[in-house]
Amino acid sequence: MSLPPSQFYSINPDVKAPTLKRLRTLSRILDKAITIPGTGVGVGLDPILGLLPGGGDFIGIMLSSYIVLEAARLGASKRTLGRMTLNIIIDALVGVIPILGDFFDFAWQANDHNIKLLEEHLKFPSQKKKAGIGFVILIFAVLLLVAIALVAFTVSISFSIWDIIWKMITG
């Protein structure tokens, strides 16, 4: 006897605790792995990756997307996944702005926000309908397009700046 389609990608309740622990660890590494002494402010891999032109933002979005994928596997609702995706997009779009984006990355910890959203969902999972596989695919397509667009934007700006510098040097 076959299972209904909605149960093909469901996850065993015994797996939720280790998965959530792993996601918390990834979030901490990305958002606040190292605490600046005397400040209580954490710096993670995400703002450091953001300093790398182009590719850093892409890698950051893809690592953050993993948390959303696991949240979907844990049965998160469309609303929860949508809010998580919006957090990643805000982080990525503002993060691409030189200097301002770097400071924003310290303050806006999208992955930490996303873990809190997931934990809130897991408190009362039966009250919310989990997202379908089509919605999850749509979210990842959007995140991939945002990542590619940010890389293209960064590369384009870098070439423009290089062109201006080159013209100034060569007269």
trRosetta pair geometry for C-beta under 8 A, 3 or more apart (Angstrom, degrees):
i j d omega theta_ij theta_ji phi_ij phi_ji
3 7 4.3 -102 166 79 124 124
3 8 6.3 157 91 -67 121 64
4 7 5.4 87 64 5 76 104
5 8 5.8 -32 -161 -5 46 117
6 10 7.1 49 139 -46 67 110
6 130 7.7 130 -169 67 107 112
6 132 7.6 -74 -111 -110 86 80
7 10 4.9 -41 -146 7 55 124
9 72 8.0 -18 142 137 130 93
9 73 6.7 -106 165 -121 94 67
9 133 6.2 125 0 -79 155 108
10 75 6.6 30 -133 -76 80 106
10 130 7.9 130 -103 54 86 166
11 15 5.3 -106 169 73 103 126
11 16 6.7 122 113 -70 120 77
11 19 7.3 -4 167 -18 154 162
11 73 5.1 72 -47 156 131 86
11 74 5.8 -49 42 -99 142 43
11 75 6.9 -129 30 -29 97 92
12 15 4.6 87 69 -2 89 107
12 16 7.9 -137 99 -25 53 77
13 16 5.6 -31 -160 -3 46 119
14 17 7.5 -46 -175 20 39 101
15 18 6.3 -65 -163 48 51 102
15 19 5.7 49 146 -24 80 116
16 19 5.7 -65 -145 42 28 111
16 20 5.9 27 161 -20 68 110
16 74 5.9 96 -123 -134 92 105
16 122 6.9 148 -178 -140 132 131
17 20 5.9 -56 -143 37 26 109
17 21 6.4 29 156 -20 62 107
18 21 5.5 -53 -146 36 34 115
18 22 6.3 36 155 -20 66 104
19 22 5.7 -55 -150 36 31 111
19 23 6.4 29 152 -17 65 107
19 70 5.9 -176 179 -173 112 119
19 73 7.4 -124 -162 94 155 119
19 74 6.3 -177 106 -76 142 113
20 23 5.6 -54 -145 38 33 111
20 24 6.4 38 154 -22 65 103
20 74 7.4 80 -66 -105 89 153
20 118 7.2 -177 -122 126 95 124
20 119 7.3 98 -153 -89 127 81
20 122 7.1 -12 -90 -46 140 172
21 24 5.7 -51 -149 33 30 113
21 25 6.6 32 151 -19 62 105
22 25 5.7 -54 -152 34 32 113
22 26 6.5 31 151 -17 65 104
22 70 7.8 -139 88 -143 109 163
23 26 5.6 -50 -145 37 35 111
23 27 6.2 38 153 -21 65 105
23 67 5.4 108 -151 -127 106 86
23 70 5.5 -161 -80 93 124 148
23 71 7.7 106 -133 -58 159 79
23 115 6.1 163 131 -109 104 99
23 118 7.0 -37 123 78 154 164
24 27 5.6 -54 -148 37 30 114
24 28 6.3 32 153 -20 65 105
24 115 5.7 100 -99 -148 66 145
25 28 5.8 -53 -149 35 30 111
25 29 6.4 30 153 -18 64 105
26 29 5.7 -55 -149 37 32 112
26 30 6.2 24 156 -14 66 110
26 63 7.2 -161 -180 176 113 98
26 66 6.9 -91 167 92 162 123
26 67 6.5 -166 96 -73 129 100
26 111 7.2 -118 117 -173 82 139
27 30 5.9 -62 -145 42 28 107
27 31 5.8 -10 169 11 68 118
27 67 6.5 75 -71 -100 94 144
27 109 8.0 84 178 161 93 106
27 111 4.0 -176 -133 142 80 108
27 112 5.5 130 169 -78 118 51
27 114 7.1 -158 -108 66 124 96
27 115 4.7 -47 -55 -39 170 133
28 31 6.6 -73 -128 52 21 87
28 32 5.9 -64 -153 66 61 78
28 33 6.1 103 142 -86 75 61
28 42 7.9 -71 -158 173 71 154
28 44 7.1 -173 156 -106 35 125
28 112 7.9 78 -81 -87 49 93
29 33 4.9 39 -132 -78 43 118
29 44 6.1 108 140 -155 30 107
29 45 5.6 8 149 -2 79 121
30 33 7.7 103 8 -36 17 103
30 44 4.8 54 128 146 24 139
30 45 5.2 -62 -115 54 45 96
30 46 4.4 55 178 -37 83 106
30 60 7.5 124 -154 -144 111 79
30 63 6.0 172 -97 124 130 129
30 64 6.8 143 -177 -77 162 79
30 111 4.7 72 83 5 131 163
31 42 6.6 57 127 106 71 120
31 44 4.2 72 64 -2 7 152
31 46 6.0 6 -81 19 52 129
31 109 3.9 76 -157 -154 131 110
31 110 7.5 -164 -90 46 120 53
31 111 4.9 -153 -38 56 119 108
31 112 4.8 -126 94 -31 171 103
32 35 7.0 36 175 -78 95 71
32 41 7.9 -129 -130 166 107 45
32 42 2.4 50 -154 119 99 144
32 43 6.7 66 -127 16 50 15
32 44 5.0 -42 -28 -48 24 104
32 109 6.4 -13 -34 -120 104 147
32 112 7.0 33 -1 -62 116 134
33 42 6.9 130 29 -178 28 106
33 43 7.1 -51 51 93 74 54
33 44 4.7 106 -3 -119 87 69
33 45 6.4 51 -7 -27 137 80
34 42 6.7 141 73 -156 37 70
34 43 5.1 -27 68 62 93 88
34 44 7.4 165 20 -84 71 39
35 39 7.5 -171 174 67 79 82
35 40 6.6 -26 -162 -139 115 25
35 41 7.0 137 -153 75 66 36
35 42 5.1 -42 -92 -93 66 73
35 43 7.8 157 -98 15 19 71
36 39 4.4 2 90 40 106 127
36 40 7.9 -32 62 37 79 22
36 41 4.9 -4 32 69 115 92
36 42 7.5 -162 -1 -92 76 22
36 43 6.3 71 -45 -14 96 109
41 106 6.5 21 178 179 122 112
42 109 7.8 38 76 -91 110 145
43 47 6.1 -84 -156 55 83 131
43 48 7.3 87 160 -44 103 98
43 106 6.5 -31 -101 -116 80 93
44 47 6.5 104 62 15 66 89
44 48 7.4 -126 112 3 41 99
44 109 7.5 92 11 -130 133 106
44 111 7.9 -96 97 44 166 134
45 48 5.5 -68 -151 45 38 113
45 49 5.8 41 154 -24 76 106
45 60 7.9 -178 119 -105 84 86
45 63 7.7 -45 100 107 125 171
46 49 5.8 -52 -143 35 27 110
46 50 6.5 35 153 -26 60 105
46 60 4.9 93 -140 -138 78 114
46 63 7.5 -145 -88 77 88 130
46 64 7.4 59 -107 -58 127 110
46 91 7.4 -29 171 171 138 134
46 105 6.0 -160 117 -166 96 114
46 109 7.9 136 53 -135 145 67
46 110 7.7 -166 -169 39 166 99
46 111 6.9 -176 -44 -7 147 124
47 50 5.2 -48 -150 28 37 122
47 51 7.3 48 151 -29 60 91
47 95 7.8 -137 -112 -136 62 114
47 102 6.2 91 -166 -155 101 65
47 105 3.5 145 -99 123 94 131
47 106 5.8 38 -86 -62 160 64
48 51 5.9 -43 -167 14 39 114
48 56 7.9 -130 117 -153 49 127
49 52 5.9 -49 -169 23 49 111
49 56 3.9 168 163 -164 66 89
49 57 7.3 158 129 -61 96 28
49 59 5.3 -121 -164 80 138 114
49 60 4.7 165 94 -60 135 101
50 56 5.3 175 -89 131 14 123
50 57 6.1 59 -119 -79 67 73
50 60 6.2 20 -64 -42 78 157
50 95 4.9 -100 -130 179 135 114
50 96 7.9 -125 -155 -80 99 40
50 101 6.4 -147 172 134 133 108
50 102 6.2 172 107 -101 124 67
50 105 5.3 -149 14 -72 160 159
51 56 6.2 -151 55 -145 42 175
51 102 6.7 52 -80 -107 82 117
52 55 5.6 -52 129 71 119 86
52 56 3.1 138 59 -49 94 118
52 57 8.0 -150 78 -14 80 61
52 59 7.8 21 67 26 135 125
53 56 7.0 66 17 13 12 109
53 154 5.3 172 -176 167 79 122
53 155 7.7 122 149 -78 105 53
53 158 5.7 87 174 -76 146 136
54 57 6.8 -96 178 30 15 100
54 58 6.9 -1 154 -10 60 112
54 150 7.8 157 -137 125 46 76
54 151 4.7 66 -162 -144 83 73
54 154 4.2 -169 -77 95 66 131
54 155 5.3 56 -97 -56 131 83
54 158 7.2 -53 -41 -13 113 142
55 58 5.4 -57 -149 38 40 115
55 59 6.1 38 157 -19 73 105
55 151 6.8 53 -74 -120 42 111
56 59 5.9 -54 -147 37 29 108
56 60 6.2 32 154 -21 63 109
57 60 5.5 -55 -146 37 31 115
57 61 6.4 30 157 -18 66 104
57 92 5.9 100 -170 -148 105 88
57 95 6.3 155 -114 106 103 117
57 96 5.9 23 -97 -86 154 90
57 147 6.9 177 125 -141 85 70
57 150 4.7 -105 122 132 143 136
57 151 6.7 -165 71 -68 107 67
57 154 6.7 161 18 -34 134 147
58 61 6.0 -57 -151 35 28 108
58 62 6.4 23 154 -15 64 109
58 147 4.6 93 -128 -179 68 105
58 148 7.4 62 -113 -76 111 40
58 150 6.8 -177 -65 79 70 108
58 151 5.0 20 -57 -63 121 119
59 62 5.8 -59 -147 39 31 109
59 63 6.3 29 156 -17 67 106
60 63 6.0 -56 -147 37 28 108
60 64 6.3 24 156 -14 63 109
60 91 7.7 -128 143 128 124 117
60 92 7.0 165 97 -98 114 88
60 95 7.4 -99 98 128 159 163
61 64 5.7 -58 -147 42 30 110
61 65 6.1 39 151 -30 65 106
61 88 6.2 99 -136 173 76 113
61 92 5.3 31 -81 -90 111 135
61 143 5.9 174 170 180 110 95
61 146 6.5 -168 -142 95 153 103
61 147 4.1 -156 74 -87 148 108
61 150 7.4 142 -28 34 142 144
62 65 5.4 -47 -146 28 32 119
62 66 7.2 47 151 -30 58 92
62 143 7.9 136 -90 141 47 116
62 147 6.5 59 -48 -113 82 161
63 66 5.8 -40 -164 13 37 116
63 67 8.0 38 144 -15 58 94
64 67 5.9 -46 -168 25 46 112
64 68 7.2 42 140 -14 68 102
64 88 4.7 155 127 -118 138 115
64 91 7.3 163 -93 71 168 146
64 110 6.1 12 -138 103 141 122
64 111 5.6 -124 -118 -79 90 96
64 114 7.3 132 -166 0 92 159
64 143 8.0 -149 88 -154 97 135
65 68 5.4 -52 -155 37 46 113
65 69 6.3 50 147 -23 72 101
65 88 6.9 84 -70 -145 65 164
65 140 6.3 91 -168 -120 127 82
65 143 4.9 139 -97 137 121 157
65 144 8.0 49 -99 -58 163 69
66 69 5.5 -49 -148 34 35 115
66 70 6.4 31 155 -15 66 104
67 70 5.9 -56 -149 39 31 108
67 71 6.3 36 150 -23 64 106
67 84 7.2 -143 110 -173 102 130
67 111 6.0 147 -19 -140 163 88
67 114 5.3 92 125 117 137 140
67 115 7.0 -76 -161 -67 134 75
67 118 7.6 -119 170 -36 97 145
68 71 5.4 -52 -147 34 33 116
68 72 6.5 37 152 -21 64 101
68 81 6.1 92 -162 -146 97 83
68 84 5.0 160 -103 121 96 131
68 85 6.2 70 -121 -71 150 76
68 88 7.1 -61 -40 -26 132 144
68 114 7.0 -75 -70 -160 74 140
68 139 6.4 -137 154 140 138 136
68 140 7.7 174 98 -77 125 78
68 143 7.4 171 46 -50 155 157
69 72 5.7 -53 -155 32 32 112
69 73 6.6 31 148 -17 64 104
69 136 7.3 89 -121 -170 62 115
69 140 7.2 46 -80 -80 98 120
70 73 5.3 -50 -148 36 39 114
70 74 6.3 36 151 -18 67 105
71 74 5.6 -57 -148 39 32 110
71 76 4.1 10 156 -15 92 146
71 80 6.7 -139 164 128 128 115
71 81 6.3 166 106 -93 120 81
71 84 6.2 148 49 -42 165 171
71 114 7.2 -106 -49 171 147 102
71 117 7.8 15 -136 99 149 100
71 118 4.7 -114 -114 -103 110 117
71 121 7.5 82 -165 50 103 149
72 75 7.8 77 179 -50 31 11
72 76 5.7 -71 -85 44 37 101
72 81 5.9 49 -78 -98 90 133
72 130 7.7 112 -159 -176 57 103
72 131 5.9 -66 -130 64 92 118
72 136 4.5 87 -151 -110 158 125
72 139 7.8 -177 -66 49 136 145
74 118 6.9 63 71 -163 147 110
74 121 7.9 113 110 100 113 122
74 122 6.7 -37 155 -86 129 109
75 121 7.8 -176 97 145 78 120
75 125 5.7 54 102 -160 131 123
75 130 4.0 -83 -163 -93 69 135
76 80 4.2 -115 -176 89 105 131
76 81 5.2 127 112 -53 119 87
76 84 7.6 15 155 -9 159 140
76 117 8.0 55 -142 130 131 97
76 118 6.2 -64 -87 -119 128 78
76 121 5.1 43 -123 136 79 169
76 128 8.0 -16 -166 112 41 132
76 130 6.5 85 65 -134 24 82
76 131 6.4 -5 94 5 71 108
77 80 4.7 98 54 8 78 100
77 81 6.9 -148 93 0 40 87
77 121 6.3 -160 9 -133 91 124
77 128 3.9 -77 -57 160 134 121
77 129 6.0 85 -121 71 97 50
77 130 6.0 -105 -87 -109 48 33
77 131 6.1 110 -177 -42 26 82
78 81 5.9 -60 -145 43 29 107
78 82 5.9 33 156 -24 67 110
78 129 7.7 2 -1 89 94 89
78 131 4.5 124 -73 -97 64 99
78 135 5.5 -76 -110 -175 100 161
79 82 5.7 -55 -144 36 26 113
79 83 6.4 24 157 -16 62 106
79 128 7.3 -102 39 -152 113 129
80 83 5.9 -56 -149 37 29 108
80 84 6.4 30 152 -20 64 107
80 117 5.4 153 -154 158 88 107
80 118 6.9 107 175 -90 128 50
80 120 7.7 -174 -115 78 117 98
80 121 4.6 10 -96 -71 158 139
80 128 7.2 76 -18 149 118 157
80 131 8.0 -128 56 -29 88 116
81 84 5.5 -53 -147 36 33 114
81 85 6.3 35 154 -20 66 105
81 131 5.2 -27 8 -25 145 157
81 135 6.9 111 81 134 148 114
81 136 7.0 -89 -158 -98 160 69
81 139 5.8 -82 156 -78 115 161
82 85 5.7 -54 -148 36 30 111
82 86 6.4 32 153 -20 64 105
82 139 7.5 -127 -89 -100 52 117
83 86 5.6 -50 -146 35 33 113
83 87 6.6 40 152 -23 63 101
83 117 5.6 -170 97 -133 122 151
84 87 5.7 -51 -156 30 32 114
84 88 6.8 30 149 -16 63 103
84 113 7.9 170 -118 109 61 89
84 114 4.4 75 -135 -129 96 103
84 117 5.6 -158 -71 78 90 149
84 118 7.4 48 -83 -52 134 90
85 88 5.7 -54 -153 35 36 111
85 89 6.3 33 151 -18 68 106
85 139 5.1 -124 -81 -152 143 106
85 142 6.6 51 -175 87 136 129
85 143 6.4 -115 -141 -64 98 105
86 89 5.6 -54 -144 38 33 111
86 90 6.3 36 156 -20 67 104
87 90 5.9 -53 -147 35 28 110
87 91 6.3 29 154 -18 62 109
87 110 4.1 148 150 -148 98 92
87 113 5.0 -164 -136 89 149 131
87 114 5.6 -162 72 -60 149 92
87 117 7.8 -158 -17 -13 145 143
88 91 5.7 -57 -150 38 30 114
88 92 6.2 25 154 -17 66 110
88 110 5.4 127 -85 162 46 147
88 114 7.4 31 -50 -63 91 138
88 143 6.3 1 110 -120 143 112
88 146 7.9 126 120 85 98 152
89 92 5.7 -57 -144 39 30 109
89 93 6.0 25 161 -17 67 109
89 142 7.8 -41 -76 142 126 109
89 143 7.5 -119 -69 -105 86 70
89 146 5.7 -108 -117 -130 89 164
90 93 6.2 -58 -139 39 26 105
90 94 6.2 8 169 -1 64 112
90 108 6.8 -109 119 173 109 150
90 110 6.9 165 67 -93 92 119
91 94 6.8 -67 -143 46 19 96
91 95 5.5 23 160 -27 59 124
91 104 7.8 176 -137 131 55 106
91 105 7.0 80 -162 -110 90 71
91 108 5.7 -164 -99 118 82 117
91 110 3.8 -75 -42 -32 143 139
92 95 5.5 -60 -136 39 22 117
92 96 6.7 30 162 -31 60 101
92 146 5.8 93 96 147 153 120
92 147 7.2 -90 -145 -87 151 61
92 150 5.8 -100 169 -64 109 156
93 96 6.3 -52 -160 17 27 110
93 146 7.6 -72 -59 -164 88 116
93 150 7.6 -128 -92 -90 48 116
94 97 6.0 -44 -171 14 49 113
94 100 7.2 -95 180 125 86 98
94 101 5.5 167 140 -114 59 78
94 104 4.6 -98 132 135 121 166
94 108 7.1 64 70 36 140 153
95 101 4.2 100 -161 -174 26 109
95 102 7.6 85 -150 -69 68 36
95 104 6.2 -133 -81 83 59 114
95 105 5.2 71 -115 -69 103 104
96 101 5.6 -165 45 -106 19 160
96 150 5.3 -139 -82 -149 138 105
96 153 6.6 37 178 95 150 130
96 154 6.4 -122 -151 -70 107 101
97 100 4.5 -26 113 68 121 108
97 101 4.0 150 57 -41 67 103
97 104 7.6 62 54 7 108 137
98 101 6.5 1 -52 24 8 109
98 102 7.6 2 -170 -13 40 104
99 102 5.8 -52 -145 27 23 111
99 103 6.9 15 157 -9 58 103
100 103 6.0 -59 -154 39 32 107
100 104 6.1 35 149 -23 66 110
101 104 5.3 -52 -143 36 33 116
101 105 6.4 42 155 -28 64 100
102 105 5.8 -46 -153 25 31 115
102 106 7.4 32 149 -18 58 98
103 106 5.8 -51 -161 28 39 112
103 107 6.8 22 150 -7 68 108
104 107 5.9 -67 -150 45 36 102
104 108 5.4 -6 169 16 78 115
105 108 6.7 -59 -112 57 22 83
108 113 7.9 -24 -174 -20 71 134
109 112 3.9 24 121 21 118 120
109 113 6.4 149 93 -18 67 85
110 113 5.6 -56 -150 38 33 113
110 114 6.2 33 153 -22 67 107
111 114 5.4 -51 -146 35 33 114
111 115 6.5 37 154 -21 64 100
112 115 5.8 -49 -150 31 32 110
112 116 6.7 32 151 -16 62 104
113 116 5.7 -58 -155 37 33 112
113 117 6.5 34 149 -20 66 105
114 117 5.5 -49 -148 34 36 114
114 118 6.4 37 153 -18 66 104
115 118 5.6 -53 -149 37 33 112
115 119 6.3 34 153 -19 66 105
116 119 5.7 -51 -143 37 31 111
116 120 6.3 36 154 -22 63 104
117 120 5.7 -54 -150 34 30 113
117 121 6.5 31 152 -18 63 104
118 121 5.6 -54 -151 35 33 112
118 122 6.3 29 153 -18 67 108
119 122 5.7 -56 -145 38 32 111
119 123 6.9 48 152 -35 62 94
120 123 5.9 -41 -160 11 34 116
121 124 7.5 -98 -168 59 32 65
121 125 6.4 59 152 -95 75 71
121 128 6.3 -78 -147 52 90 150
122 125 5.8 1 -133 -57 40 105
124 127 4.5 -4 149 18 109 123
124 128 7.0 92 108 -6 87 97
125 128 6.6 -82 -157 47 38 91
125 130 7.9 11 -171 -64 96 100
131 135 4.3 -108 -176 80 108 135
131 136 5.8 127 117 -52 120 84
132 135 5.1 100 59 6 73 100
132 136 7.3 -135 104 -4 41 89
133 136 5.5 -54 -149 36 37 114
133 137 6.3 40 153 -21 68 103
134 137 5.7 -53 -149 35 31 111
134 138 6.4 35 151 -21 64 105
135 138 5.5 -52 -150 34 34 115
135 139 6.5 37 151 -22 65 102
136 139 5.7 -50 -151 32 32 113
136 140 6.6 25 154 -13 64 105
137 140 6.0 -59 -150 40 32 106
137 141 6.3 36 152 -22 66 106
138 141 5.6 -54 -148 34 31 113
138 142 6.4 32 154 -19 64 105
139 142 5.8 -56 -152 35 31 111
139 143 6.3 26 153 -15 66 107
140 143 5.6 -51 -141 40 36 110
140 144 6.1 38 157 -20 67 106
141 144 5.8 -55 -146 37 28 111
141 145 6.3 29 155 -18 63 107
142 145 5.8 -57 -148 37 29 110
142 146 6.4 30 154 -19 65 105
143 146 5.7 -51 -146 35 32 112
143 147 6.3 34 154 -20 64 105
144 147 5.6 -53 -148 36 31 113
144 148 6.3 29 154 -16 66 106
145 148 5.8 -54 -144 39 31 109
145 149 6.1 33 156 -20 65 108
146 149 5.7 -56 -145 38 29 112
146 150 6.3 29 156 -20 64 106
147 150 5.9 -56 -149 35 28 110
147 151 6.6 28 153 -18 63 105
148 151 5.7 -54 -151 35 33 111
148 152 6.3 32 152 -17 66 107
149 152 5.7 -55 -147 39 31 111
149 153 6.2 34 153 -21 66 107
150 153 5.6 -51 -143 36 31 113
150 154 6.2 31 157 -18 65 106
151 154 5.9 -56 -146 38 29 109
151 155 6.2 26 156 -16 64 109
152 155 5.9 -56 -144 39 28 109
152 156 6.1 31 156 -21 64 109
153 156 5.7 -57 -147 36 27 112
153 157 6.3 24 157 -15 65 107
154 157 5.9 -54 -145 38 29 108
154 158 6.2 32 154 -22 64 108
155 158 5.6 -54 -146 36 30 114
155 159 6.4 29 156 -17 64 104
156 159 6.0 -56 -150 36 29 108
156 160 6.4 29 152 -19 63 107
157 160 5.6 -55 -148 36 33 113
157 161 6.3 32 154 -18 67 105
158 161 5.9 -54 -147 37 30 109
158 162 6.2 30 154 -18 64 108
159 162 5.5 -53 -143 39 32 113
159 163 6.2 37 154 -24 65 105
160 163 5.6 -52 -148 33 30 114
160 164 6.6 30 153 -18 63 103
161 164 5.7 -53 -151 35 33 111
161 165 6.3 31 152 -16 66 106
162 165 5.7 -55 -147 40 32 111
162 166 6.0 35 154 -23 66 109
163 166 5.6 -53 -144 36 29 114
163 167 6.4 29 156 -18 63 106
164 167 5.9 -57 -149 36 29 110
164 168 6.4 29 152 -20 63 106
165 168 5.7 -56 -150 35 31 112
165 169 6.3 29 153 -19 66 108
166 169 5.8 -56 -148 36 30 110
166 170 6.1 5 163 2 67 113
167 170 6.3 -63 -132 51 26 94
167 171 7.7 -114 173 55 53 7
168 171 7.8 25 180 -74 23 36
